[in-house]
Amino acid sequence: MLQSQRSESESVDSVPLQRLRGIGHIALDLDGTLYRGQTVFRETIPFLALLDRLGIGRTFLTNNPSKRPEEQLEHLRQLGIEAREDELYTSAYATVELLRERFPMIRRIFLLGTPGLAETFARAGFEMTAEDAADQPDAVVVGFDLTLTHQRLCRAAWWIDKGIPWFATNPDLVCPTDQPTVLVDCGAICAALTAATGRSPLAVAGKPDPAMLRGILHRHGLEPRQLAMIGDRLYTDIAMARATGALAVLVLTGETKADRAASAEPAPDIVVSTLGELGSLLVRAKQGHC
């Protein structure tokens, strides 16, 4: 593992730098990596500009399925981050693909999710069932539900307890925020349902499922060694990168702190305090100083 905080006079492992030299595309986590809540890290915009100058492609990758694609892109624009829809991949897309490819018999779902997530599923041809014990779904899907009510949580538990298969969009326990609150995320909602029913999700889409990165590899014709995954979470971003064979870069601006990073297993390939430090490493690697 390369820690960028070392001084130039210290000996560093050259292998991660050599791998950085061959990187042609970067998958970027959003919350905790580029910004926190409504606060953009000061290194973010310069780092994205550096990627453009170096000719490195990018995909904005997020486990947050709560927004429609156009809402997510508008949110990025409001933060000063320009992005196209083909540069965005969310756990909502991953969940749709999971159900289409592995469970094509599922068409009717009881959803714990925002209107934006419901719209994503409706556009993909799925039907939402009502909050009614007589309206039985083929499956229950649980997402990061900012509109969650106790009544709907209980209805989901009812179907799960009756043996209806259930799925989760992502395993995140909390969503990063700069507000004075804790945003309970999909993984924590699922924990409540598992505790109430004794049943775990049949599958969890989104990070750390390697399919999130494999889709990027296929889209751009890349090999895993040409892709870097940058994120702030060990159990999603880093675990997915290591499982896929991509370069795993942990940035300490979000959930994971330095002490946890130092004892992580498997360890990230590179740990940086900020995106600015990673940018310096990229320039150094691309100039051949490995």
Secondary structure, 3 states (H helix, E strand, C coil): CEECCCCCCCCCCHHHHHHHHCCCEEEECCECCCEECCEECCCHHHHHHHHHHHCCEEEEEECCCCCCHHHHHHHHHHCCCCCCHHHEEEHHHHHHHHHHHHCCCCCEEEEECCHHHHHHHHHCCCEECCCCCCCCCCEEEECCCCCCCHHHHHHHHHHHHCCCCEEECCCCCEECCCCCCCEECHHHHHHHHHHHHCCCCCEECCCCCCHHHHHHHHHHCCCHHHEEEEECCHHHHHHHHHHHCCEEEEECCCCCCHHHHHCCCCCCCEEECCHHHHHHHHHHHHCCCC
